[in-house]
Amino acid sequence: MYFSLAIADFEVDAFIKNEKFMVKICGGDLDKPQQFDDPNATVSNILAAAKSLQINFDNGPNKIKQGNGEFVVQLLTMLSERALQIKKFVFQKPSHKTEDFAEEAEVDHEAEVTTENVEEHLFLNQEDDDEDMYVAEIKKKNEERPLTSIMPSVDSSDWKLEVERVSPLLKVQIQNDNKDWRIHLEQISFHYSKISNLFVSTSENLKLLHKEVEKTLEKINSREKYINSQFETQTEEFRVLQEQLSMLKQKHSVSNSNVTDLTTELSRISEELDSVKVSYIAHNKS
């Protein structure tokens, strides 16, 4: 069956159109889906219409959203049976025409070839030759028959008016499908031509910008070299002074460490001196 397997991308559209057609036959109402409608909403509307027709389909929208498969065939079968029931359609028994044809005799390929069989075969070949001669005579008569021009019985002006009236009805409006590869191919061609046109002017601007940046970098490098050459003496002096400052900082750090040690030693000696004074005063009093 057509909807049992995934065959083409437009199966969903065909499934929805069939559902709408059969729901309409059954007396239901189903809005015509638009191109940009949500597929989930469309499938939900189909199930709601089937439920309003008292069709017991106990499956969710996800089972039929793909437009093919077991549940799609099941729903289509239910709606078809309901539509045939409403139309009171009854299947008739098949009737076969009986024609009085002689039954073809079975051919025994292993039968012995006799003189009668050979004569029968020659007779059949002669009949075929007679038929070929008869066809050739008819063909010769048709070729000898004079050709007569066929004149139309319709006025040309009436014909043109009828063509102008019917032409608008013959136009086919094809809805764009986003899954069609032709649409993507047209979009790719359009964007490619647009990018190609913009690339010419953009590449020229980028080349000019590249040249300006190179010139600016060359100027910066030359200025840097000039400054370095002018202030080379000052730079050397600054380097020497920086080294001297570093040495002085180290000496200062060592001096601070010595001062700290001496301060600690002074505090210790002062404490000993105080204790000696106290003991001396106590000794004099005694």
C-alpha positions in Angstrom: 0.0 0.0 0.0 1.1 3.5 -0.8 1.2 4.9 2.8 2.6 1.7 4.4 6.3 2.7 3.7 8.2 6.0 3.5 8.4 6.6 -0.2 8.6 10.4 -0.8 8.6 13.6 1.2 5.2 14.6 -0.1 3.5 11.6 1.5 2.5 13.8 4.5 0.7 16.3 2.2 -1.1 13.4 0.3 -2.1 11.8 3.6 -3.6 15.1 4.9 -5.5 15.7 1.6 -6.9 12.2 1.7 -8.0 12.6 5.3 -9.7 16.0 4.5 -11.5 14.4 1.5 -12.9 11.4 3.5 -13.8 13.5 6.5 -15.8 15.8 4.2 -17.6 12.7 2.7 -18.4 11.5 6.2 -20.0 14.8 7.0 -17.2 16.2 9.2 -15.4 19.5 9.0 -11.6 19.9 8.6 -9.9 23.1 7.7 -7.6 23.1 4.7 -4.0 23.1 6.0 -1.7 25.9 5.0 1.9 25.7 4.0 3.4 27.1 7.2 0.9 25.4 9.6 2.4 23.5 12.6 2.3 19.7 11.6 1.4 18.8 15.2 -1.6 21.1 15.2 -2.7 19.7 11.8 -2.5 16.1 12.9 -4.3 17.0 16.1 -7.1 18.5 14.1 -7.3 15.3 12.0 -7.7 13.2 15.1 -10.3 15.6 16.5 -12.3 15.3 13.3 -12.1 11.5 13.4 -13.2 11.5 17.0 -16.2 13.7 16.1 -17.2 11.0 13.6 -17.1 8.4 16.4 -14.1 6.6 14.9 -12.2 4.7 17.7 -8.6 5.5 16.9 -6.7 5.1 20.2 -3.3 6.4 19.1 -1.6 9.8 19.6 -0.5 12.4 17.0 3.1 11.1 17.0 1.9 7.8 15.4 0.6 9.5 12.2 2.7 12.6 12.0 5.2 11.0 9.5 2.4 10.4 6.9 3.2 6.6 6.6 3.2 3.5 8.6 0.8 1.0 10.2 -1.2 3.6 12.1 -1.6 5.8 9.1 -3.0 2.9 7.1 -5.3 2.0 10.0 -6.8 5.5 10.2 -7.2 5.7 6.5 -9.0 2.3 6.4 -11.4 3.4 9.2 -12.3 6.6 7.4 -12.7 4.8 4.1 -15.0 2.2 5.7 -17.1 5.0 7.3 -17.3 6.9 4.0 -18.4 3.8 2.1 -21.0 3.1 4.9 -22.4 6.6 4.6 -22.6 6.4 0.8 -24.3 3.0 1.2 -21.8 1.4 -1.1 -22.1 -2.3 -1.5 -19.5 -4.5 -3.1 -21.0 -6.8 -5.7 -19.8 -10.2 -6.4 -17.4 -10.3 -9.4 -18.9 -11.5 -12.6 -16.7 -13.2 -15.2 -17.7 -13.2 -18.9 -17.8 -16.7 -20.3 -16.5 -16.9 -23.9 -16.8 -19.9 -26.1 -13.1 -20.3 -26.9 -11.8 -23.7 -27.7 -9.5 -24.9 -25.0 -5.9 -25.0 -26.0 -4.6 -28.5 -26.3 -1.7 -29.5 -24.2 1.5 -29.7 -26.1 3.5 -32.8 -25.7 7.1 -31.7 -26.4 8.3 -35.3 -26.3 5.8 -36.6 -28.9 7.2 -38.3 -32.0 7.5 -36.1 -35.1 5.4 -37.7 -37.9 4.6 -36.8 -41.5 1.2 -35.4 -40.4 2.9 -33.0 -38.0 5.3 -31.8 -40.8 2.4 -31.2 -43.1 0.5 -29.2 -40.5 3.5 -27.0 -39.8 3.9 -26.3 -43.5 0.2 -25.4 -43.7 0.5 -22.9 -40.8 3.6 -21.3 -42.4 1.6 -20.9 -45.7 -1.2 -19.1 -43.8 1.3 -16.7 -42.3 2.6 -15.9 -45.8 -0.9 -15.3 -47.1 -1.6 -12.8 -44.2 1.6 -10.9 -45.0 0.6 -10.6 -48.7 -2.8 -9.4 -47.6 -1.3 -6.7 -45.4 1.0 -5.6 -48.1 -1.9 -5.2 -50.6 -3.8 -3.0 -48.1 -0.7 -0.9 -47.4 -0.2 -0.4 -51.2 -3.9 0.7 -51.6 -3.5 3.2 -48.8 -0.4 4.7 -50.4 -2.1 5.0 -53.8 -5.1 6.8 -52.3 -5.0 10.6 -52.9 -4.5 12.8 -49.9 -7.3 15.3 -49.1 -6.9 18.3 -46.9 -8.9 18.3 -43.7 -10.8 21.5 -43.2 -11.8 22.5 -39.7 -15.5 23.0 -38.9 -14.9 25.5 -36.1 -14.3 29.2 -36.8 -10.8 30.4 -35.9 -12.1 33.5 -34.0 -14.4 31.3 -31.8 -11.5 28.9 -31.2 -9.2 31.8 -30.0 -12.0 33.1 -27.7 -12.5 29.6 -26.2 -8.7 29.2 -25.7 -8.5 32.6 -24.0 -11.4 31.6 -21.7 -9.9 28.3 -20.7 -6.2 29.2 -20.5 -6.5 30.7 -16.9 -8.1 27.5 -15.7 -5.2 25.4 -17.0 -2.6 27.2 -14.9 -1.1 24.9 -12.2 0.0 26.5 -9.0 2.8 24.5 -7.4 3.3 25.2 -3.7 6.9 25.7 -2.6 8.2 22.8 -0.5 11.1 23.7 1.8 12.3 20.1 1.5 12.6 20.3 -2.3 16.2 20.4 -3.4 15.4 22.6 -6.3 14.5 25.5 -4.0 17.8 25.2 -2.1 19.7 25.0 -5.4 18.0 28.3 -6.5 18.8 29.9 -3.2 22.5 28.7 -3.4 22.8 30.1 -7.0 21.2 33.5 -5.9 23.5 33.9 -2.9 26.6 32.7 -4.9 26.0 35.4 -7.6 25.4 38.0 -4.9 28.5 37.1 -3.0 30.5 37.1 -6.3 29.4 40.6 -7.1 30.2 41.9 -3.7 33.5 40.1 -3.5 35.0 42.2 -6.4 34.5 45.6 -4.6 35.2 44.2 -1.2 38.5 42.6 -2.3 39.6 45.9 -3.8 38.8 47.7 -0.5 40.6 45.1 1.5 43.7 45.4 -0.8 43.8 49.1 -0.3 43.4 48.7 3.5 46.2 46.1 3.5 48.6 48.5 1.7 47.7 51.3 4.1 48.4 49.1 7.1 51.7 48.0 5.7 52.8 51.6 5.1 51.7 52.5 8.7 53.7 49.6 10.1 56.8 50.6 8.1 56.5 54.2 9.5 56.2 52.9 13.0 59.3 50.6 12.6 61.4 53.5 11.2 60.3 55.8 14.0 61.1 53.2 16.6 64.6 52.7 15.1 65.2 56.4 15.0 64.1 56.9 18.7 66.3 54.0 19.7 69.3 55.5 17.9 68.8 58.9 19.4 68.3 57.7 23.0 70.8 54.9 23.0 73.2 56.8 25.4 70.4 57.7 27.8 69.2 54.1 27.6 72.6 52.8 28.6 72.9 55.3 31.5 69.4 54.3 32.7 70.4 50.6 32.6 73.6 51.4 34.7 71.6 53.5 37.2 69.0 50.8 37.5 71.7 48.2 38.3 73.2 50.6 40.9 69.8 51.1 42.4 69.3 47.3 42.6 72.7 47.0 44.5 71.8 49.8 46.9 68.5 48.1 47.6 70.3 44.9 48.4 72.7 46.8 50.8 69.8 48.6 52.4 68.1 45.3 53.0 71.3 43.9 54.6 71.7 47.0 56.7 68.1 46.7 57.9 68.8 43.2 58.9 71.9 44.2 60.9 70.0 47.0 62.6 67.3 44.5 63.6 69.9 42.1 65.0 71.6 44.9 66.9 68.3 46.2 68.3 67.5 42.8 69.6 71.0 42.5 71.2 70.6 45.9 72.8 67.3 44.9 74.3 68.8 41.8 75.7 71.8 43.7 77.3 69.4 46.3 78.7 67.4 43.6 80.4 70.6 42.1 81.9 71.7 45.5 83.1 68.4 46.1 84.8 68.6 42.8 86.6 72.2 43.6 87.7 71.1 46.9 89.1 68.3 45.4 91.0 70.5 42.8 92.6 73.2 45.4 93.4 70.6 47.6 95.2 69.3 44.7 97.1 72.9 43.8 98.2 73.7 47.3 99.4 70.6 47.4 101.5 71.4 44.2 103.2 
